[in-house]
Amino acid sequence: MADGGEVVLNWGDWMGSYKTGNLVDNESERIDRQKAAFGGDTIARLKDLNVLIVGMQGVGVETAKNLILSNVGGVMLYDGGIVCKEEHRGSNFYVTREHVLEEETTLGAASLTELRTLNPFCRVDLLDGNSALTEEIMNKDVLGTRRGYAAVVVATMLPKKELFQLNELARANGIAFIMAVTNGVTSSIFSDFGPNHEITDATGEPTQTLAISNVEVLDSKPKLLDVAGVKEGEQVVVVTVAQNEHGLEDGDVVVLEDLRQGMEGLNGMSVTVKRVAIASPTAAKVDTRGVAFKTALGLPTASVVSNFERQYDFYKSAFDEDEGNANKKFPVRTITIFNRLAFVLNDDNGKKMLEKTSVDAFRQYQSGGLLNQVRPPIYKQYKSLAETLQGTPVPQMLRGEDWELGKGVEVHLSIAAALDFHEKNNRWPQLHNVDDSSQMVEIATSISDSRKDTEGACWAQSIQYGFPMGEPRDVDKKRIARYSRLFAAELTGFCAFLGGAAAQEVIKASGKFTPIDQWVHHDEEALVVDECASNVGPLF
């Protein structure tokens, strides 16, 4: 206890929600800006996240650093007992010359002390290099937090059997599985949040609060008025808001608040909304940004429709009188009215509302009321590592043009070939080893040929604008051979990028933001000119 009665907290002392009395909470001040970006609920959920990081080379240490600074609950490091070598100094910024000379310090041990200093409110520890990962991932009391792992990040290539087993265990136990690896000029990230992942906030954008200026019940929807799912002649409830643009999409959900004058019974009810649009002759050239148009939208909906009907009839009559337009379709544009929304009353939200009230309740509207946007949870299903490694016909690339050309196929085949290479040789391809690269090309070609008759599989076929055409092509042996020759190398730029991307994926385990669509690759071939002999010299 320090002078003045304040309790001194060492690194990793739990700073959970139970803090009371004279405990000094510097943690709240530390994450003040983070709270503004993520919101209080997400920050609280982050403290419940324990993360296992497998591999402490460049990507692993970058991921650990980012997660610790993000203030997750705990980070457990695993280095597989790999001892610090000279080449590790190029990717793990905590490895020093002294660590290398000791010849016994592991990558995790070299990084642990420095990582702990980054954030005293995040528990950080090192798992024994001989520990079984498949047993550790089932740990229900990680770092004394009385919680299991929420995510595992594989930052280095593992043997095929162990890698797939780790992924399946994570899926079966609700643990997010992220793999982020870089080999030479190629980097890949894979994200698997299991068969049923709940997303509470898909975009992170702030929700809208709209002030109601009018509510109208149209007993028969006019022909020119367009509301998705509502037919001409059907009843529709239209809400006008005070803002010029409501910013909502079809299917968004709002909660009614602050309704008065006999409509109090609707407060707190959820309702789905749809955009409202109106048909206008193209020839009328309505300026939707003009003052006249915006002024007209201040009228009741029935009056707005009436004005557009007169306009429509005038231009339609002139069009029909022109003999040159015989057998031609009258050109019409659809104009979205951004200060109006229609309530959906035939879905679950609408039916619940009508069980307690009727449409006639909206006819009582006089003034006031708010629409508060809410985001109902989204549930997404993700496939396993083994399934997507074979069943991704056009793997996503960081650059859109590379994806459209199908360049991700060779990266995907290279990863599959590397796993099979290790399974056969009990080692990974060696740096600048021509024999290994030749074997990798053979394995990748064999994998591609074996998948040709499998629907939805990843194999060497022609791809145009991101669509597989089903026409066989030759495997790009040059790129796969390069992947093999540079397999053992890590570039710091890729390590930093993947470390940030992997940490961001872990944060999504809180339900905030939408995870990436499983695979994303990047291949920066501009960094290597294969024909240049100076690029294949020894690193040290």
N, C-alpha and C positions, 0 to 999 in steps of 0.2 A: 504494500500500500504506500503510495507516494505522499509527500507532504500535502496537507490540506484535505486528506481523507479520500482522495480520488484513487480508484482502483487502477493499477497499471496492468494492461492486457498485453500479453505476449502474442507472437504470431500464431494464427490459427485458433486462438480462443474463440469459442462459438459466440457469434454476435446475432443471435436469433431474436425472435419477437418477444421473448420473455424478459428482456432486459428491464430491470426496475431499480429503484433506489438511487444510490449515488454512482452507478456505473456510468462512465462518461461515454456517450455514443458519438464518436467521431466518424463512424461509418456513414451515417446519414449525410454529413457534410461532404464526405469524400465522393459520394455517388450522386450528388445533387443534380449535375448536368445529365447524368445517365437517366435519372428518374424523369427528367423533363422530356427525354427522347423516347423512353420505353413506357413510361407510366408506372404508377405505384404497384399495381397488381403484378405486372411482369417482373419488376424488381424483387418483389416478395417471392415469386416463383423461382427466380434465379437462385435464391439462397437455398432452395430445396434440391438443386441439381448437383449431383456428384458425377464426375467425369473420369473415365479411365482412358489414358493416352498411351497407346502402344507404339513404341519407337521414339527415340530421343535424338534423332539426327535433326536436320534442318527444319522439316515440316513439323515434327513433334514439338520441338522447343518453341517454335513460333506459335503453334496452337496453344500450348500451355501458357505462354506469356499472355496471349490475348484473353484467354478464359479467366486467368487469375485477375487480370485488370478489369474484367467484366464483373467481378465480384460474385462468381458462382460459389456454391457452398463448399465444395472440395474438389481437388484435382489429385488423382493418383497417377504417378509416372511409372512406366515400365520400359526398360531399355534392353531386355533380353540378355543382360550380362555383357553387352558389347563394350570392350575397353577402348578408351580414347586413342585415336591414331591421328597422324599428321593431317590426313585428308579431311578429318572431321572439323578441323579448325575453320575450314572454308564454308561450313554450313551452320554449325552450332556455335553461336557467338559467345557461349560461356566456357568453351573448351580452350584451355591455355597451353602454352608450351610445357609448363610444369606438369600438367595432367598427362601429357603425352609421354614425358620422360619417366614418370612414375611407373608406367606400363601395367598398372593395375586399377586405376581409377576408371569407372564406367561412365558412360555418357550421362546417365541419370544422376550419379553422384556428383559429377562436375557441375551440373546445372541446378541441383536442388537448393543449395544455400541462396544462390542469387534469385531464383524464382520465388522463394519464400519472402524475400525482402520487398517484392513488388506490391504486396497487399497483405497486411497483418490480419485481415478479416476473412481470408480465404485459407482453408486448410490444404496444405500441400505435403505430400509424402512420396517416398519411393518404394515401389514393390520389389521384392527380391527377384533378381533376374532369372532364377530357376523356378519361379512360381508357375503354376498351370493357369493360363488365362481362362480356360473354360470353367475352372473352379472359382477363380476370382470374380468373374462377372456375375456369379450368383450370390456374392457377398451381400448380406442384408444390413450390415452395420459398417459402412465405409467411413473410415477416419473418425469413428466414434460419434457419427451424426445420427445413428439409429435409422439410417436410410440406405437403400441400395443405390446402384448406379442408375442414372437417368440416361446416360449416353456413353458410348465407347467410340474413340477416334483411333483408327488404325492409320498411322502415319508412315508405315514402312511395309513393304511386301512381306507377307507371311506364306508359309507352305499352304498349298491349295486346300488340303483336308482341314487344317486348323482354321484357316480363314473362313471357309464355308460353314464350319461348325460354330465358330464364334458368331457369325451373322445369324444363323438359325436360332441360337440361344438368345440372342438379343431380341429377335422378332417374337419369340415365344414368351418373353418376359417383359414386354413393353419398354425395351431399352432402344433408344435411337442408335443407329449404327452408321458411322461416317468413315469412309476410307478416302484419304487424301495422300497421293503419292506423286513424286516427281522423279523422272529418270532421264537424265541428260536434258534435251530440249523439249521434252514431252511431260505434261502434267495432267493429272486426272483427279476428279473428285466424284465420289459416289455417295448418295444419301438414301438411307432406308429407315423410315419411321414406322415400319410395321404394317400389319394388315388392316389396322383401324386407328388412324391418327386424327385427333381432334385439333382443329385450328380455330382458336377463339377470335383472332384478329388477322385476317388474311393479308392486309395491305399496310397496316400501321398508320393509315391516314386518320385524322380526327373525324369523328362523326358529326353530322349536321344537326343543328337545331333551327327549325323553321317556324316563323310566326304565321298563323293562319289569318287570312283576311276575309275569306268567304268559303262557305260550304254549300253546294247545290246538289239537289237530287234531280237528275234528268230521267224521267220515266221512260223515254224512248231515245236511244242514242241516235243522233243525226247521222246521215250518210257520210258527210264530210269529216266528222270527228273520228279520229282513229285512236283506239285503245286496244292494245294487244289482248286477245282473248275475249273481247266484248263484241258481239255481233250487232249489226244495225237493228234498231228497234228494242234492244234489251235495256234494262234499267242500269244506270251507272251513277255513282256518287263522285263528284268532281270537287277537289279542294284547290282553292287559290291561295298562294302564299305571298307574303309581303315582299320577299326577295325577288329580284329579277330572274335569278337562276337558282333552282333548288339543288342542283348537283347530284340528284339521285338517279338510279338506274331501275329498269324493270326488275321486280322481284325483291327490291330492298324493303326492309321492315322498319316501321316507325311506331312509336308509342304515343298515344294521345294524352296530352297533359293540359292542365289549366283551362279546361272548358267550363263554361258557366251558363247561367240562365236556363236551367232545366236540363243541361247536357252533362252534368257532373257524373252521371253513371257511366259515361264513356271514358273517363279519365283512367289511365293506367292500362288501357286495352291496347294490344298489339294488332297492327293491320299491315298487310302487304300492299305496296303501291305500284302503279304502272305509270309510265309517261303518257302524256296526252299530246296528240298531234292533230293537225288539220290539213286537208287537201286544198291546194291552191293552184290555179292554172299557171303553167310555166311562163306564159306570155305576160302575166300580170307583173312579174319581176318585183315581188314584194321585198322590200328592204327590211329584213328582220332586226337590223340594228338601228333603224331610223326611229325618230321620236314619234311619228304617227303610229307606227306599229305598236310600240311599247305603250303609248297612250290608249290605244284601242283595247289592249289586253287588260286594262283596268275596269272594263265593262263586265257585267255578268256574262257567264259562259254562253247563255242562250243568245245574248246580243252579239257576241263575237261570232258565233256560228252563223247568225242571220246575216251579218255583214259579208262574211266569206261566201255564203250561198248566193247573195246578189252578185258578187264579183264573179263567182263560178258560172252563173247563168249567163251573164253578159258575154264573157269570153267564149263560152261554149256555143252560144248562139252565133257569134261572129265566125267561129271555126266551122260550124255546120253549113253556114251560108256560102263559104268559099268552096266552089266546085273542085278545086285542086286538092282538097282534103278528103275527097271521097275514099272510103275504105281505109282511112288512116285513123289511128287511135289518138284521142284528144290528150295532148301532153299535160301531165299534172305532176307537181312536186309536193312532197310532204314536209310540212313545217312543224317542228317540235315546239310546243308552247311551254317554255321552261319555267313559267310561274304557276303551272297547274299540274296536279297529280290526280290519278283516279284510284279509289280504294278497291281492292280485290276482296269480294265478299263470298266467293265460292271456294276458297281454300280453307285450310284448317284454322288459320287465324280469323278469317271472316266468319266461319261457322260458329266459332266460340263466341264471337261478338254478338251474332244474331240470336244466340241462345239466351242472352241476357237483355237484349234490346231489339229494336227493329230499325229498318231503314228510315222510317218516319222520324226517328229521333234526330236525324241530321237536318230535317226541315225546320227544326226549332232554332237553328243557328242565328245568332245576332252579331256577336263580336268576340274577340279574344281567342285563346287557344294556341297550343304549340304542338309541333310534330318533332319528336326526338328520335333521331335515327338510332337503331340498334343493329348489332351484327350478330345474328344467330350463328352458332358454331357450324363449321364445315368439317365433314368427315371424309378423309381420303385414304385410299388403299395403295400401299406400295409393295412392289415385288422384291424378291430376295436377290442377293448378289449373284448366286448361281443362275437364277432364271434370267436376269437382265444381261448377264455377261454373254449369254447365247441369244436371247430373244429381244435384241435391240437392233433392228435392221438398219437404222440410220442414226447412229449415236450423235448426241448434241455436241457441237463445238463452240468454243467461246466466241469465235468470229462467225458471224452468220454466213458469209460467203463460203467458208470452209465446210460448214454443215450442209449447205446446198449442194456442194460438189461431192459430198460423201466422204470427206477425208477422215472422219471419225472412225470409219470401218477399219482402217489399218491400225489405229491406236487400240481399238477394241480387240482386234485379233492379236496384237502384240502382247497385251496383258494376258489374254488366255494362253498364248504360246509360252510366256514367261512362267506361268504357273505350271504348265505341263513340263517345261524344261527342268524346273526345280524338282518336280516329282520324279523325273527320269534320272537326273544327275546328282540330286541332293545338294545342289548349290545353284546360285544365280549366275546369269551370263557375266563374264568378266570384262573388264574395261579393255576396249580395243582388241578383243579376241576375235579373229576372223573365223576360226572354226566354230565358236559359239554362235556367231551371227549367222553363219550358214545353216547351222542346226535350227536356229530360231525361225529362219525363213521357211525351212522345210516343215516345221511343226505348224506354223501359221497357215501355210498353203494347204496342209492336210486338214486342218480344222475347217478352213473355208470350204474345201471340196466336200467334206462330210456333211455340211449344213445346207447344201444347195437345194435339197428336196424337202427341207423343213420350213414350213410356213412361218414367216415372221422372224426368221433367224438372221444373225449377222454374218454375212459372207461377201466375197468380192463380186458385186454386181454393179452394173451401171446405175448411177443415181443422178436425177435431174431435178433441180430446184427442191432438193430435200425429199424427193419421192423415189423409192426403189422401183426400177424398171423391170427387174427379173432377168436381165440379159447378163450372162457371165462375162467377167473381165479378168485380166491378169492381176494377181496380187502385186501391190507396189513393193517389190523386194528391196528396193533402195531404202525406203523409209523404215521398214521392219528391221533391216540390217543395222541401220543407224540407231534405232531404238536399242538394239542388243549391245552394240559397241559402247554406247554411252549409258547403259543401264545403271552402272554403279555411281554415276556422277549426280550431284545435286547442285543446282544453281540457286544462289541466295535470293534472286528476284522471284523465282517460282516458289521457293520456300515461304517467303513473306506473303505472297499472294494466297497460297493454299492455306497457310496458317490462319489468315484472316477469314477466308471463306469457310474453313472447317469450324472455327470458333463461332461464326455467325450461324451455321447450321445447328450447332449444339444449342444455342440460345433459342432456336425455334422449337426445341423440345418443350418450352414453356407454353406453347400454343400461339405465340406471337409470330407473325409473318408466315408465309407459305414456303415450305422447303423446295429446293430445286427438284426438277423432274428427273430424279435418280442419277443420271450420268452427265457430266460435262468434261470435255477434253480440250486440251490446247497443245498445239505442236508448232513451235517457233523455228521452222527450218531455216529462216534467214540467219540464225546464229551459227549455223554450221554449213560449210560448203564441202560436200563429201569428196569432191574431186581434188581438193586442195590438200596436199600431203602435210602441210604445216599444221593442219587441224587434227591430226591423229598422232601427235607426239606425246611423250610421257608427261603426266601432270607434275611429277616431282623428280 
